[in-house]
Amino acid sequence: TRKTLSLHAFEEAKKVGGSALGPASRQLPPGASEEDEKLSKGALKKKKAKEKAERERQAQEQLEETQRALEAAGVDAPAARPAAGAGAPKEEGGPKTYGTAEEVQKRIKAVQKKLRQAEGLAAEAAEGKEMNVDQQGKIDGIAGMKQEVAELEAKLKTF
């Protein structure tokens, strides 16, 4: 049987977290708390990021403490490595190799687009418009982009 409620009664029941139509059967996802449910999506994301940062900080402290203990005991310990994604240096490969002429043409087109954008910024800067650090970096990279286009065009001729 279905209960008939007024709109007011239904809204009041929702405010207190219950269901006006029967016992509360709503379950939270694993790891969630009632407090999390009250937070906005952005606040919840920020809270989880803080918790993750705290766990990483604690793990780093434990690692350092272990290393100090090993050094005090006279044991040769390997150097501490930061956790992945926590300031770990990115591995840089050598120069990009292209297997096909299409790949080279695609890269030429991409670099030419960046070059046009940078040259547009340079023109604006010449007119007296102030540039931020990123924009100035693009302008400073014009010579390198021109060189890269020339190298790619030469490579394209080898295919």
Steps between C-alpha positions, in 0.01 A plus 500: 500500500614847421481788747358830383679801646464868460782684329585667830536168682714363219734802507531481880591133482769573240652772724561255784655249263227243516261375243140596543398189315661242723811406695828651387657247266758733353856377541815704458775385265793318664739744666247783508369657816187702569729803536630449144143499372449853631805638317484646153675314221790750500538493877500121501767493230712745698456294818611182324804679352601621847461149639714358220769764554502419873539126431789571261665730755471234770642234268795729417560564871497126571747440219735769631470367855586150380802630312624690805465184709690296241777761482523506880536121496774525240300336223548642152151602380395603149408868454140600553301530183196723488169330442378485142343830406650675803770702333658200333704604198347412169703279279601676184549303187729593217386685191162393369521251218230498236416183311295649219481814292147555635634518856758758394236706316274489805783625723590774252140618500488504881827693533393748230178565693698570819734720299209706360362547851840606635556742211156650568597552863830656388309745283274591792805547723658727238184713512560548871266240650637346819563127489487257789778249567344222290442731206856631522625140506312429177654808341847395616447158340437634147857433382488142629167438329632636170802272531278200577281568195812522280634171639166328454467625143849367426404166656182494292712512184670173602176302479 
